[in-house]
């Protein structure tokens, strides 16, 4: 079952794990410290996972290195996002913190500190996600044991979408180059960065289709959008192509991007977008609302969900269902259909209510 013994002035422990004898120094001249170490090792073996002295040396900086190396080796996207999350984690846990000292109570303390700093639950959840992933990588390499992580409830599902008149009002208050961007987003439901990074080599005018290669989208899957079947989108792209060719001739240089600002890449347009939404009476809207709008419009048009997901680039149906939101007008139409089932003469008396219930049962029975 193990023993403690003395070598010189220092106490050591000895135990057996999976048929192998292990010896470990307690680094103490006090016998109770060695007994405490032996008990900890026995508890670990009882759980079927021996941490041991080597695993206890793993620090937070080692976890961070393994996680970022995994991003680079697998060419994962959002490396900047991962580094930002690690900066937040490092602001609470010093890099020299040992992995074995990061426990559930300390993780809960981290969450509380971030909430006190007015960070949103979704942000905190993403920050803990990089740490949890790093623990799993270290556990796979035999260098740490992943502790239990706190569960953070996030209620951030947005429900915004654009009606046609709202889109036109915002679009009219944007510069011409941005009008093309948001119109493309409104018609296709594509993500903002997919639109801004779209290049002419992805557009096949002969076939009337836009093709994104695997690895160029958020979910790494390829996508085809037959724009020729949507006249407003075809007109937009052909007009933009002619304007771009004219600009290339004037400037004497190629412009690879479909949407650009005088030949330069459009990186972002938050300021112009916010001003346009405020002026149009639609404050708080975001370009991603076009994505929800496109999903809703595809649902209304009766497009099969599998086809619609291919057009918008949704990988899982659960996420797609989140976007298939219903407007108040849709709800009103549903109630109107219920009312049309059979006109009911409602009287504010118990007798009148009984008559209504009888009529409902008769109409649905």
C-alpha positions in Angstrom: 0.0 0.0 0.0 3.1 2.2 0.1 5.5 3.5 2.7 7.4 6.5 3.9 11.1 6.4 4.6 14.0 8.7 5.2 17.0 9.4 3.1 19.4 11.6 4.9 17.3 14.3 6.4 14.5 14.2 3.7 11.5 12.0 3.8 10.5 10.0 0.7 7.5 7.9 -0.3 7.2 4.7 -2.1 4.2 3.2 -3.8 3.3 0.8 -6.6 1.2 1.7 -9.7 0.3 -0.8 -12.4 3.1 -3.1 -11.4 5.8 -0.5 -11.2 7.4 0.8 -8.1 7.4 4.6 -7.8 9.7 6.6 -5.4 9.2 10.3 -4.9 10.8 12.9 -2.6 8.5 14.9 -0.3 11.2 17.6 -0.3 10.6 18.0 3.4 12.3 17.0 6.6 9.0 16.5 8.3 7.4 13.1 8.2 3.8 14.4 8.2 4.5 16.1 4.8 5.6 12.8 3.3 2.5 11.0 4.8 0.3 13.7 3.2 2.0 13.2 -0.2 1.6 9.4 0.0 -2.1 9.8 0.8 -2.6 12.1 -2.2 -0.9 9.6 -4.5 -3.1 6.8 -3.1 -6.2 8.9 -3.7 -5.1 9.5 -7.3 -4.4 5.8 -7.9 -7.8 5.0 -6.4 -9.4 7.2 -9.1 -7.4 5.3 -11.7 -5.2 8.3 -12.7 -1.9 8.9 -11.1 -0.7 12.5 -11.5 2.7 12.0 -10.2 5.6 14.4 -9.9 6.1 15.1 -13.6 2.5 16.1 -14.2 2.6 18.4 -11.2 5.3 20.5 -13.0 3.0 21.5 -15.8 2.2 25.2 -15.6 -0.3 27.5 -17.2 2.3 28.7 -19.7 2.8 25.1 -20.8 -1.0 24.8 -21.4 -1.0 28.0 -23.4 1.9 26.8 -25.6 0.2 23.5 -26.3 -3.1 25.1 -27.2 -1.6 27.7 -29.6 0.7 25.1 -31.1 -2.4 23.0 -31.8 -4.0 26.0 -33.6 -0.9 26.5 -35.8 -0.3 22.8 -36.6 -3.9 22.3 -37.6 -4.2 25.7 -39.4 -7.2 26.6 -37.2 -8.9 29.9 -37.7 -9.3 32.7 -35.2 -5.8 32.4 -33.8 -6.1 36.1 -32.8 -9.3 35.3 -30.9 -7.5 32.5 -29.0 -4.6 34.8 -28.1 -7.1 37.4 -26.9 -8.8 34.9 -24.7 -5.4 33.7 -23.3 -4.6 37.3 -22.4 -7.7 37.5 -20.3 -7.0 34.2 -18.6 -3.4 35.4 -17.9 -4.7 38.5 -16.3 -6.1 36.4 -13.5 -3.8 33.3 -13.4 -0.1 34.1 -13.5 1.7 32.0 -16.2 3.7 30.3 -13.5 0.5 28.9 -11.9 0.7 25.1 -11.8 -2.0 23.2 -13.7 -2.8 21.2 -10.6 -3.6 24.4 -8.7 -6.3 25.4 -11.1 -9.4 23.9 -9.5 -13.2 24.5 -9.8 -13.2 27.0 -7.0 -10.5 29.1 -8.6 -12.3 28.9 -12.0 -15.4 30.1 -10.3 -13.4 33.0 -8.8 -12.2 33.8 -12.3 -15.8 33.9 -13.6 -16.8 36.2 -10.7 -13.9 38.6 -11.4 -14.8 38.8 -15.1 -18.5 39.5 -14.3 -17.4 42.2 -11.9 -15.3 43.7 -14.8 -18.6 43.9 -16.8 -17.7 41.1 -19.3 -20.6 39.3 -20.9 -21.2 35.6 -20.0 -20.6 34.6 -23.7 -17.2 36.3 -23.6 -16.3 34.5 -20.3 -17.5 31.2 -21.7 -15.2 31.6 -24.7 -12.3 32.5 -22.5 -12.7 29.4 -20.4 -13.1 27.3 -23.6 -9.5 27.9 -24.6 -8.3 26.9 -21.1 -10.5 23.7 -21.1 -9.2 22.8 -24.6 -5.6 23.2 -23.4 -6.3 20.9 -20.4 -7.7 18.3 -22.7 -4.6 18.5 -24.9 -2.3 18.2 -21.9 -4.3 15.3 -20.5 -3.9 13.5 -23.8 -0.2 14.1 -23.6 -0.1 12.8 -20.0 0.9 16.2 -18.6 -2.2 17.3 -16.6 -5.6 16.3 -15.4 -8.5 18.4 -16.5 -10.5 19.8 -13.5 -14.3 20.3 -13.6 -15.2 23.6 -15.2 -18.1 25.8 -14.2 -21.2 25.8 -16.4 -22.0 29.3 -17.7 -25.5 29.9 -19.0 -25.6 32.2 -22.0 -28.8 33.8 -23.3 -27.5 35.6 -26.3 -29.7 34.3 -29.1 -30.6 37.4 -31.2 -33.9 37.7 -32.9 -33.4 40.7 -35.2 -34.3 40.6 -38.9 -35.0 43.1 -41.6 -38.3 43.7 -43.4 -38.0 45.0 -46.9 -38.8 48.6 -46.1 -36.3 48.6 -43.2 -33.6 47.3 -45.4 -34.3 49.9 -48.1 -34.2 52.7 -45.4 -30.8 51.6 -44.1 -29.4 51.0 -47.6 -30.4 54.4 -48.8 -28.3 56.0 -46.0 -25.1 54.1 -46.8 -22.3 55.1 -49.3 -22.6 53.4 -52.7 -19.8 50.9 -52.1 -21.5 49.7 -48.9 -24.9 49.5 -50.5 -23.7 46.8 -52.7 -22.2 44.9 -49.8 -25.4 44.9 -47.7 -27.6 44.2 -50.7 -25.5 41.1 -51.4 -25.9 40.1 -47.7 -29.6 40.7 -47.7 -30.1 38.5 -50.8 -27.8 35.7 -49.9 -27.6 35.6 -46.1 -23.8 35.1 -46.3 -21.5 36.2 -43.4 -20.0 39.6 -43.5 -16.4 38.4 -43.8 -17.4 36.0 -46.6 -18.8 38.9 -48.5 -15.9 41.3 -47.9 -13.3 38.7 -48.8 -15.1 37.5 -52.0 -12.9 37.7 -55.1 -13.7 37.7 -58.8 -12.1 34.3 -59.3 -14.9 32.8 -57.3 -17.6 34.1 -59.6 -18.4 32.1 -62.8 -20.4 34.4 -65.0 -20.7 31.8 -67.7 -22.3 29.3 -65.3 -24.1 32.0 -63.3 -22.7 30.8 -60.0 -20.5 31.8 -57.1 -18.3 29.0 -55.8 -16.4 29.0 -52.5 -13.7 26.4 -52.2 -13.5 24.1 -49.1 -11.4 25.8 -46.4 -12.4 29.3 -47.3 -15.6 29.4 -45.3 -16.3 29.4 -41.5 -17.3 25.7 -41.5 -14.5 24.8 -44.0 -17.1 23.4 -46.4 -17.4 24.6 -50.0 -20.5 26.4 -51.2 -22.2 27.2 -54.5 -24.7 30.0 -55.0 -26.4 30.1 -58.5 -26.9 33.8 -58.7 -28.3 33.7 -62.3 -31.5 32.4 -60.7 -31.9 35.6 -58.7 -32.1 38.5 -61.2 -31.4 41.3 -58.6 -28.2 39.5 -57.5 -27.1 38.9 -61.1 -27.7 42.6 -62.0 -25.7 43.7 -59.0 -22.7 41.4 -59.8 -22.6 42.3 -63.5 -22.8 46.0 -62.8 -20.1 45.7 -60.2 -17.9 43.8 -62.6 -18.2 46.5 -65.3 -17.4 49.2 -62.8 -14.4 47.3 -61.5 -13.0 46.8 -65.0 -13.4 50.5 -65.7 -11.5 51.3 -62.4 -8.7 48.9 -63.3 -8.2 50.6 -66.6 -8.0 54.0 -65.0 -5.7 53.0 -62.2 -3.6 50.5 -64.2 -3.9 47.7 -61.6 -6.0 44.7 -60.9 -8.7 44.7 -58.3 -9.2 41.2 -57.0 -12.1 41.9 -54.6 -15.7 42.0 -55.7 -16.6 44.7 -53.2 -14.0 47.4 -52.7 -13.6 51.0 -51.9 -12.0 52.6 -54.9 -9.9 49.4 -55.4 -9.0 49.0 -51.8 -10.2 46.1 -49.6 -13.2 47.0 -47.3 -12.1 45.8 -43.9 -15.0 46.9 -41.8 -17.9 49.4 -41.8 -19.2 49.6 -38.3 -19.2 53.4 -38.1 -21.1 53.9 -41.3 -23.5 51.1 -40.5 -24.3 52.4 -37.1 -25.1 55.9 -38.4 -27.3 54.5 -41.2 -29.3 52.4 -38.8 -29.8 55.3 -36.4 -30.9 57.6 -39.2 -33.3 54.9 -40.6 -34.9 54.3 -37.2 -33.4 50.8 -36.8 -30.9 51.2 -33.9 -29.1 48.2 -32.6 -29.3 46.2 -35.8 -26.2 44.3 -37.0 -25.2 43.0 -40.5 -25.7 39.5 -39.2 -29.4 40.2 -39.1 -29.4 39.8 -42.9 -28.4 36.2 -42.3 -31.4 35.5 -40.1 -33.6 37.4 -42.6 -32.4 35.2 -45.5 -33.2 32.0 -43.5 -36.7 33.3 -42.7 -37.3 34.2 -46.3 -36.1 30.8 -47.5 -38.5 29.2 -45.0 -41.4 31.3 -46.2 -40.6 30.4 -49.8 -40.9 26.7 -49.0 -37.3 25.9 -50.0 -36.3 22.5 -48.6 -34.2 22.9 -45.5 -31.3 20.8 -46.9 -31.1 23.1 -50.0 -31.4 26.3 -47.9 -28.6 25.2 -45.6 -26.3 24.7 -48.6 -27.1 28.2 -49.9 -26.5 30.0 -46.6 -23.6 27.9 -45.4 -25.2 26.4 -42.3 -23.5 23.1 -41.2 -25.9 22.0 -38.6 -29.7 22.1 -38.6 -29.8 23.2 -34.9 -28.1 26.5 -35.7 -30.3 26.9 -38.8 -33.4 26.4 -36.7 -32.3 29.2 -34.4 -32.3 31.6 -37.3 -35.7 30.5 -38.6 -37.3 33.1 -36.5 -40.9 34.3 -36.7 -41.9 38.0 -37.0 -45.0 39.5 -35.3 -46.7 39.6 -38.7 -46.2 35.9 -39.1 -47.8 35.3 -35.7 -50.7 37.6 -36.6 -51.3 35.6 -39.8 -51.3 32.4 -37.7 -53.9 33.7 -35.4 -56.0 35.0 -38.3 -56.0 31.5 -39.8 -57.3 30.2 -36.4 -60.0 32.8 -36.4 -61.1 31.8 -39.9 -61.6 28.3 -38.7 -65.1 29.2 -37.5 -66.4 32.6 -36.5 -67.1 32.6 -32.7 -69.7 34.7 -30.9 -67.9 35.4 -27.6 -69.9 36.7 -24.7 -68.4 37.8 -21.4 -70.4 35.3 -19.4 -69.9 31.7 -18.3 -72.6 30.6 -20.6 -71.0 32.4 -23.5 -67.6 30.8 -22.7 -69.2 27.4 -22.6 -70.8 28.1 -26.0 -67.3 29.0 -27.4 -65.7 25.9 -26.1 -68.5 23.8 -27.6 -68.0 25.4 -31.0 -64.2 24.9 -30.8 -64.6 21.2 -29.9 -67.1 20.8 -32.8 -64.8 22.5 -35.3 -61.7 20.5 -34.3 -63.4 17.3 -33.5 
